[in-house]
């Protein structure tokens, strides 16, 4: 169990994907994402979501990100936030807000 204070430190926020590129250097099929997190700026993330999403449909999609992880270097790319999703037998389904919210809004 973690405390409420520990949960609040995770920094779970909403952002909008503004750019997507293939990431051929990754071990699994992956995209490079650039996510607009409002006051936090545009942050980079890598995501294993190619099975269920194409690059064109991802641009403009809001996603839920964990912002307080240490950056993770994957090849020559530095992932600054974790884009969240759920594993299924068909691929990863992105975690998204039900309705559009301001970029950078915190999960309560």
C-alpha positions in Angstrom: 0.0 0.0 0.0 1.1 3.5 -0.7 0.0 6.7 1.0 -2.1 9.4 -0.6 0.9 11.7 -0.5 3.0 9.1 -2.4 0.2 8.8 -5.0 0.1 12.5 -5.5 3.8 12.5 -6.2 3.3 10.4 -9.3 2.3 13.3 -11.4 -0.5 11.8 -13.5 -1.6 14.3 -16.1 -3.4 14.6 -19.4 -1.7 15.6 -22.6 -2.4 15.7 -26.4 -0.2 13.9 -28.8 1.2 16.4 -31.3 3.8 14.4 -33.2 4.3 10.7 -33.9 7.3 8.9 -35.5 8.2 5.3 -36.1 10.9 4.0 -33.7 12.7 1.2 -35.7 15.6 1.0 -33.2 13.2 -0.3 -30.4 13.1 -4.0 -29.7 9.3 -4.2 -30.0 7.2 -2.3 -32.6 7.0 1.2 -31.1 6.2 4.8 -31.8 8.0 7.9 -30.6 5.4 10.3 -29.3 5.6 14.0 -28.5 2.9 15.0 -25.9 1.7 18.5 -25.1 1.3 18.6 -21.3 0.3 22.3 -21.1 2.4 24.1 -18.5 4.9 21.2 -18.4 5.6 21.7 -22.1 5.9 19.1 -24.8 7.4 15.8 -23.5 8.7 12.8 -25.4 7.5 9.2 -24.8 7.8 5.9 -26.5 4.8 3.5 -26.7 4.2 -0.1 -27.8 0.9 0.8 -29.5 1.5 0.0 -33.2 -0.9 -3.0 -33.2 -4.0 -0.9 -32.5 -3.1 2.7 -33.6 -1.7 4.3 -36.7 0.4 7.4 -36.6 -2.2 9.6 -38.3 -5.0 8.8 -35.9 -2.8 9.4 -32.8 -2.1 13.1 -33.6 -4.6 15.1 -31.6 -5.5 12.2 -29.2 -5.5 13.0 -25.5 -3.6 10.5 -23.3 -2.9 10.0 -19.6 0.8 10.3 -18.7 2.9 9.7 -15.6 5.3 12.7 -15.5 7.5 12.2 -12.5 9.6 9.2 -13.6 13.3 9.6 -14.3 13.8 10.0 -18.1 14.6 6.6 -19.7 17.0 6.4 -22.6 16.0 3.9 -25.3 18.7 3.9 -28.0 19.1 7.5 -29.1 15.7 8.5 -27.8 14.9 9.8 -24.3 11.5 9.0 -23.0 10.5 11.7 -20.5 7.0 10.6 -19.5 5.1 7.2 -19.4 2.1 7.1 -21.7 -0.3 4.8 -19.9 -2.4 2.0 -21.4 -3.7 -1.5 -20.8 -2.4 -4.7 -22.2 -4.9 -6.8 -24.2 -4.5 -9.9 -26.4 -4.7 -7.6 -29.4 -2.2 -4.9 -28.2 -2.0 -2.0 -25.9 -5.1 0.2 -25.5 -4.3 3.8 -24.5 -5.7 5.2 -21.3 -7.6 8.3 -22.2 -10.0 10.8 -20.5 -13.7 10.3 -21.3 -14.0 14.0 -22.3 -11.5 16.6 -23.6 -9.7 18.4 -20.7 -7.0 21.0 -20.6 -3.5 19.8 -21.4 -1.6 19.3 -18.1 -4.7 18.7 -16.0 -3.8 16.5 -13.0 -5.5 13.3 -12.1 -7.4 13.7 -8.9 
